């Protein structure tokens, strides 16, 4: 990413590396085993938190978080406006293209 000249991403960091660096800042100066344990505990806590969120969503009959569901529905509605359609008959190997 350092040679993109600002055209591709324009940043030198990613959220994952920033999160990891933030965790390691808290463990700075500790013995290596304590750093590993702290990192492991933070990772396990994150998985437990995300698992609890997923369980809550499933119990409320939601497959996705609200923001994702809204975006999906927006894209779905936009896709319904497309009038051209292509079908493919796998048995005959024939494409059909409809214009309206």
C-alpha positions in Angstrom: 0.0 0.0 0.0 2.9 2.4 0.5 3.5 2.7 -3.3 -0.1 3.5 -4.3 0.6 7.2 -4.5 -2.7 7.9 -2.8 -4.6 6.7 -5.9 -5.8 3.4 -4.6 -6.4 3.6 -0.8 -4.7 6.8 0.3 -4.1 5.3 3.8 -1.2 3.4 5.3 -3.1 1.4 7.9 -6.1 -0.9 8.1 -8.7 -1.3 10.8 -7.4 -4.7 11.7 -3.8 -3.6 12.2 -5.0 -0.5 14.2 -7.1 -2.7 16.5 -4.2 -5.0 17.1 -1.8 -2.2 17.7 -4.2 -0.6 20.2 -4.4 -4.0 22.0 -0.6 -4.3 22.1 -0.2 -0.7 23.4 -2.1 -1.8 26.5 0.2 -4.8 26.9 3.5 -2.9 26.4 6.1 -3.6 29.0 4.5 -6.9 30.1 6.3 -10.3 29.7 5.7 -12.1 26.4 3.5 -14.7 28.0 1.3 -12.0 29.5 1.0 -10.3 26.1 0.0 -13.5 24.5 -2.6 -14.2 27.2 -4.0 -10.7 26.9 -4.2 -10.9 23.1 -5.9 -14.3 23.4 -8.4 -13.1 25.9 -9.3 -10.1 23.8 -9.8 -12.3 20.8 -12.0 -14.8 22.7 -14.0 -11.9 24.2 -14.6 -10.5 20.6 -15.8 -13.9 19.4 -18.1 -14.3 22.4 -19.5 -10.8 21.8 -20.1 -11.4 18.1 -21.6 -14.8 18.9 -24.1 -13.3 21.3 -25.0 -10.7 18.7 -25.6 -13.4 16.1 -27.8 -15.4 18.6 -29.8 -12.3 19.4 -30.4 -11.6 15.7 -31.5 -15.2 15.0 -33.8 -15.2 18.0 -35.5 -12.1 16.7 -35.9 -13.8 13.3 -33.4 -11.5 11.6 -30.7 -12.9 9.3 -28.7 -9.7 9.2 -28.1 -6.6 11.3 -30.4 -3.8 10.5 -27.9 -1.7 8.5 -26.9 -4.7 6.3 -30.6 -5.6 5.8 -31.5 -2.1 4.8 -28.6 -2.0 2.3 -29.5 -5.4 0.9 -33.2 -4.3 0.5 -32.1 -1.0 -1.2 -30.0 -2.9 -3.7 -32.8 -5.4 -4.2 -35.2 -2.6 -5.0 -32.7 -1.0 -7.5 -32.2 -4.4 -9.2 -36.0 -4.8 -9.7 -35.8 -1.7 -12.0 -33.7 -3.6 -14.6 -35.7 -4.4 -17.6 -33.2 -6.6 -19.5 -33.0 -10.2 -18.6 -30.9 -13.1 -19.7 -31.8 -16.7 -19.3 -29.8 -19.8 -19.9 -31.1 -23.2 -20.7 -28.5 -25.6 -19.4 -30.0 -28.6 -21.2 -29.8 -27.0 -24.7 -26.9 -24.6 -24.0 -29.0 -21.6 -25.3 -28.9 -18.0 -24.1 -31.9 -15.7 -24.5 -31.8 -12.0 -24.0 -34.9 -9.9 -23.6 -35.1 -6.2 -24.1 -38.1 -4.0 -23.2 
